[in-house]
């Protein structure tokens, strides 16, 4: 088999781009622009937001520089043509909950966020998402249709920071009502 006939897999930067596009981008106030390769070899994804408060919250909760081995993907949150910097503040767990609510209030997957003890003395924030699968084409050879299939909470986990001010972020899936 020649080199050009071998199966091609989606590069990790495109998987990350699609995770952003099909999670954060599922919001009428947010547009995820196509990934751009920069001259230095890094990548850039622009997230255009129509609300300043939402943009500031998103810039604070999103992983703005994703290291995928030897590939760096930068995410820039834009409001009215300006790059929005993350809020550099000391947050309580309740304030982090407010950030998630502001950032995701119009997102189709987001349900609510709550601060709760993880262990004695350690509070975490749990953004809760609907029980949905995020699916997109990704050259996944383990799927009959070559799709990426991820539980919404897990996809959001991939695009969020893991902690904010040492407050652990634990995306979760909404529980069935009994």
C-alpha positions in Angstrom: 0.0 0.0 0.0 1.5 3.4 -1.0 1.9 6.1 1.6 -1.0 8.1 0.1 -3.4 5.1 0.3 -2.8 4.6 4.0 -5.7 5.6 6.3 -5.3 9.2 7.5 -6.3 10.1 11.0 -7.5 13.5 12.1 -4.7 15.4 13.8 -5.2 16.2 17.5 -5.5 19.9 16.9 -8.6 19.3 14.7 -10.1 17.0 17.3 -9.7 19.8 19.9 -11.1 22.4 17.5 -14.2 20.2 16.9 -14.6 19.6 20.6 -14.7 23.4 21.1 -16.9 23.9 18.1 -19.5 21.3 19.1 -19.5 22.1 22.8 -18.9 25.8 23.5 -20.1 26.6 19.9 -23.5 25.2 20.6 -24.7 28.6 21.9 -26.5 31.3 19.9 -24.2 33.9 21.3 -20.9 32.1 20.5 -19.2 31.3 17.1 -16.1 29.1 16.9 -14.1 30.2 13.9 -12.0 27.7 11.8 -8.6 26.8 13.2 -5.7 28.8 11.8 -2.1 27.6 11.5 0.3 30.3 12.6 3.8 30.9 11.1 5.4 29.7 14.3 3.7 26.3 13.9 1.2 26.8 16.6 -2.6 26.9 16.0 -5.2 29.5 16.8 -8.9 29.2 17.4 -11.0 32.3 17.6 -14.2 32.1 19.8 -16.4 35.1 18.9 -18.8 36.1 21.6 -21.8 38.5 21.4 -21.9 39.4 25.1 -19.0 41.0 27.1 -19.9 39.3 30.4 -20.1 35.9 28.6 -16.8 36.6 26.8 -15.0 37.4 30.1 -16.4 34.3 31.8 -15.5 32.1 28.8 -12.0 33.5 28.7 -11.7 32.6 32.4 -13.0 29.0 32.3 -11.6 27.8 28.9 -8.2 26.2 28.5 -6.7 29.1 26.4 -3.5 27.2 25.5 -3.9 23.4 24.9 -0.7 21.4 24.8 -1.2 18.3 22.6 2.2 16.8 22.8 4.4 18.8 20.5 1.4 20.8 19.2 0.2 24.0 20.8 -3.3 25.2 20.2 -4.2 28.8 21.4 -7.8 29.9 22.0 -8.6 33.6 21.8 -12.0 34.8 23.1 -13.1 37.8 21.1 -15.8 40.5 21.9 -16.3 43.4 19.4 -13.0 42.7 17.7 -10.9 42.7 21.0 -9.2 39.7 22.6 -10.7 39.3 26.1 -8.3 38.3 28.8 -9.3 35.9 31.6 -10.4 37.6 34.8 -7.4 37.5 37.1 -9.0 37.4 40.5 -9.3 35.3 43.6 -12.6 33.4 43.4 -14.6 31.6 45.9 -16.3 28.4 44.8 -19.6 30.2 44.5 -18.0 32.9 42.3 -16.6 30.1 40.0 -20.2 28.7 39.8 -21.3 32.2 38.7 -18.6 32.2 36.0 -19.9 28.9 34.6 -23.5 30.2 34.7 -22.5 33.4 32.9 -20.4 31.6 30.3 -22.8 28.8 29.6 -26.3 30.2 30.3 -27.4 30.0 26.7 -25.4 26.8 25.8 -27.7 24.0 24.6 -25.9 21.4 26.8 -25.5 23.3 30.0 -28.0 22.6 32.9 -26.5 24.2 36.0 -23.4 24.5 38.2 -22.9 23.8 41.8 -20.1 24.1 44.4 -19.8 21.0 46.7 -17.3 19.4 49.0 -15.1 16.8 47.3 -13.2 15.9 50.4 -13.2 17.6 53.9 -11.8 21.1 53.4 -11.8 20.9 49.6 -14.6 22.3 47.6 -15.0 21.8 43.9 -17.3 23.2 41.2 -19.5 20.8 39.2 -20.9 22.3 35.9 -23.6 19.8 35.0 -24.5 19.0 31.4 -27.4 17.2 29.8 -27.2 13.5 29.0 -26.1 14.0 25.3 -23.5 12.7 23.0 -21.4 15.2 21.0 -20.6 13.6 17.7 -18.5 14.8 14.7 -16.5 13.2 11.9 -12.9 12.5 13.1 -11.4 9.6 11.1 -12.0 7.4 14.2 -11.3 3.9 13.0 -13.0 2.4 16.0 -16.3 3.8 14.9 -18.1 2.3 11.9 -18.8 5.8 10.5 -15.4 7.3 11.6 -17.1 9.6 14.1 -15.9 10.9 17.4 -18.6 10.2 20.0 -18.2 11.8 23.4 -20.4 12.3 26.4 -21.1 16.1 26.6 -19.6 16.5 30.1 -16.4 14.7 29.0 -16.0 16.9 25.9 -16.5 20.1 28.0 -13.8 18.7 30.4 -11.4 18.6 27.5 -11.9 22.3 26.7 -12.2 23.7 30.3 -9.4 24.5 32.7 -9.0 21.8 35.3 -9.0 24.2 38.1 -9.5 27.9 38.8 -7.7 29.3 41.9 -7.1 25.7 43.1 -10.8 25.1 42.9 -11.2 21.8 41.0 -13.6 21.8 38.0 -15.5 18.5 37.6 -17.9 18.6 34.6 -20.7 16.1 35.3 -23.8 14.6 33.6 -27.3 15.4 34.8 -28.8 12.5 36.7 -32.1 10.9 35.8 -35.1 12.2 37.7 -36.5 9.4 39.9 
